Structures are given as C-alpha cells and as structure tokens.
Amino acid sequence: MTDDMFIQTIEPTTHDLGGFKVHRTLPSRPRTMVGPFVFFDQMGPAHLATGTGIDVRPHPHINLATVTYLYAGAIDHRDSLGTFATIEPGAVNLMTAGHGIVHSERSPAGERAGGPELSGIQTWIALPERFEEIDPAFEHVPATDLPVIEAGGATARVIMGDLWGASAPTTTYAGTIYADIALAPGASMPIDPGADERALYVAVGEASLDGLPLAPTTLYVLRPGIAATLRSETGGRVILCGGEAFATPRHVWWNFVSSSRDRIEQAKADWKAGLFPKVPGDDKEFIPIPEVPLTVSYP
C-alpha cells in the first residue's frame, strides 16, 4: 500500500513551554481544518518538577468549543460561568465559548507535591455559523460515560460522535468523529470510511495503516472513503478525528476563532478593554493579548 491513502501529511510545530513540550499540527500552512477541528495540540508526555505544575492563566475564547482529553495527569478547569471541574485521564472537558468565555487551566494542588504528570490532547472545534454566538457552556463527561469498543486486541474510546456503531454522549454542534484508539502489541482495528474528512495521529508508541508506518506527532489526513486497518507491532495510542467539511473557512488569531475577521477584531478590542467576564476564584491574573500570537490562520 502506498501513501495514496493520504491527502496531506502535517508535521508539528513544537513549542517548549518550560518543563513540557506542545506539538501543534492544526492550524498549519498546509491545512487549517479537518472536519470541524481547527486546532490540534499534543501536550507532553512530561513529568514536571516537584512543587511545580501548569498554570495557564485566565484567557478568552469566542466562536469555538475546546475539547480537553488526558492520557495522564489532571487539570483543574475554572471558567467565567463559575464552573470548577478537575479532568482526569479518559474523561472529556468540553467548553463551548459561543459569544465569549474566559477560563484557566492549572495543575491541582494535590498533584504538585510529587511533580505532576502531563500527557494529553487538546483540540478546538469550530462552531457552525448558526451556533457561533450561542451562550457559553461547559460539559464534563466522565470516562465511564464514554463508549469503549474492543476488537482485535485494540480498545477505542469514542470521545465525540458516532463510530463503530457506538455514540458518545458528548455534545456536538457539527458532524464530528473523535476517538482514542489504544493498540496492544500485535493489535489491529479497522478505520471506518465514513465522515467527510478524517485524520490519524500517533500520540504514543508505534502504528501503521495497511502496512504503511505512521510517524509520531504527525497528522495524516485520509482520502475520503478510504477503508483501511490500523495496526501496531509494539503498542501505541492513536487519535482518529474529523467530521463534516465546513463550507466556509474559519479565521484563527490567538485564542479567537470565527467565520468573521471583524468579529475577531472586536474580541481583541474587548479583551484589551477588560470587557470579558472574570473567572470566579481565579480573577487576580490574566494573559495579556500578544503582539504576535503563536496560533494564527494562514490566508
């Protein structure tokens, strides 16, 4: 089998955030979206120094939903709705920004004493235009509520959408597929040919698709309709993501995503002017708007 299975192969931009690395494959110059996914980060894996942790100060979002999924460690989420939730491995935090939300992400106090672990995937889902300005919301889905499919020595947890005949309870705003596939040594699992756009990402270990090795921390965008089998000789964790193709592009600037550039400019002005709501319990700090953000869309 050749790499004719793939439309694109997107290598990551890697940022060292002091103690851990983040590998970002979306947005990129080759491609800005796969289905509704407009942002794809892998955090870690890392073991942070004793007494330290991650401290992502309060910052804003608009017109998107963030999806946090961990392999290891824990993160305390607080937002301007008054939400407090601790996410742990296998669970989902879905935060819908809508017309505007502010949140922070920090290592729990109990994790810091021994040096926190951090390993996981954070993605942003673009909202269809009719949902871009809805009221913000937060949803925590425990690992026990997400369907798990076992086949051929592989175990797949469905994070969002419908896959392999199972449906996740996580809210979706557009057609979305999202799954964490754990492959034991020698295991295999078929990749469903459905969805307009799909991508595979090897987060941990090793995997191949119909005999073609997949490089780690690289996003492989599959050709529509391709049916193939994912395998691992030594074991690995693979993300499958995608969904319906958007008819209109999304603009990304820093933490803001929108179908309208003007709406992003308004959000930038509102954050500078202090017009976004505060985060109860975490309102003493904030991230200033950058002059040159690390995350931007490409014309």
Secondary structure, DSSP 8 states (H G I E B T S, - for coil): --GGGEEEEE--EEEE-SSSEEEEEES-SS-S-BTTEEEEEEEEEEE--TT---EEEEEEEBSEEEEEEEEEE-EEEEETTS-EEEE-TT-EEEEE-TT-EEEEEE--HHHHTT--EEEEEEEEEE--GGGTTS--EEEEE-GGGS-EEEETTEEEEEEESEETTEE--S--SS-EEEEEEEE-TT-EEEE---SSEEEEEEEEE-EEETTEEE-BT-EEEE-TT--EEEE-SS-EEEEEEEE---SS--EEETTEEES-HHHHHHHHHHHHTT-S---TT--S------SS-S-B---
